[in-house]
Amino acid sequence: MAVRLKRAYDPPARTDGYRVLVDRLWPRGVRKDDLRLDDWSKAVAPSDALRRWFGHDPARWTEFQRRYRAELARGAAAEALGTLAARAARGTVTLVFAAHDARHSNAAVLEQLLKKRA
């Protein structure tokens, strides 16, 4: 299983495999044609309330991860996460996100969860 992270502002590469946007909001200033996505999975993105609460504050990172994993464990998010895991089992999946801090992003949490399922 190969799961990669890539900011939406970085150019797509042939080695990216299946490219999926994992943010609820479209990245600012990026044209749809330039992003070259295979999917936009809003279901695996953090809820709007959680995203606003976190505000990309590293001091809230631990609690954000706990709350986000709880969101991903139920409903449409759990189903979409399972679909992503199945896709990753078949080949490379690149999780595309807009956050400046890759280490403290929802994509980093998703990457950990997907690799754990491998």
N, C-alpha and C positions, 0 to 999 in steps of 0.2 A: 504494500500500500504506500503510495506516495502522495502526501498532502503538503501543499506549499502555500505560502502566504505571499500576496503581492498587493501593493498599494494601487489604487485605481489610477493614480497619476503616473505610474511606471508603464512603459510600453509593453504590450503583449508580446509573448515569445512563442515560437513554435513548440517549445518544450513544456509549455504551461498545461497542456492537456485540456481537460474540461474546466472551463473558467466560469465560476459562479460568484455573483455579487452577494455578499452576506450582510449587507446593511439595509435598514428599512428605508433610508432616504438615498436619493440619487446623489452621487458625488458632485459637489459644486464645480462648475466650470469644465466638466467633461462631457463631450458630445457622445451620444449613444453609439455612433459608428466607430468612434475611436476606442471604445472600451472592449469591443469584440467579445461579448459574453455568450456563453451557451445557456445560462440561466440566471435569473435574479430571484433568489430564495429569501423573500421577506419573512417567511415563516420561521427561519432559524435566526433572524435578527433579534436583538433584545427588544422588549416592549418599549414603547415611547417613554413610559414613566420611568423604567429602569435606566434607559439611555440618558434621560435628563438628570436623574438623581446622580448617576455616576459622573457625568461631565468630564470624563477622561482624567479624573483626579487620582493619581497613583496611591494616595492615602486611603482611598475607598476600594482599591483593587481586590483585596481578599473578599470583602463582603459582596462586591459586584460579581465575582466568580461564583460564589455560593448562590446568590439570587438568580443569576443567569442560568446556571446548571439546573436549578429548580424549574425555571421556565421551559427549558429544553426537554424536561422529563415528562411533559404532559401535552396532550392535545395535538394540534397541527404541527407544533414545533418538534415533538418527538417523532412524528411520522416523517417530516421533512429531513430530520437528522438521520433517520434510518435510510432514507433514500440516498442521501449524500454518502453515507457509509458504504452502501452497496455499490455506488458509482466509484468510490475510492478503491474498493476491493478489486475492481476491474481495470483500474489504470490511474494515471495522475490526475489529481484534482487540485486546482489552484483556487484558493479562497481569496476573492478580491474585496478589498475594504478601503475606506477613505481616511481613517484615523492617522494622525501623524506619528503616534507612538504605537508601533506594531506589537511591542511586548505587552502593553496594557490595552489591548483591543479585544472586541468580541471574537474576532477571527482567531486570535491566539487561543482562546478558550475552546473554540470549535476544533482547531487543529489538535489540541490535546485529547479531546473526546473522541475524535475520529481515529487517532493513532491508538488510543486505548482499546478501541473496538477491533483493531486488526488482529 
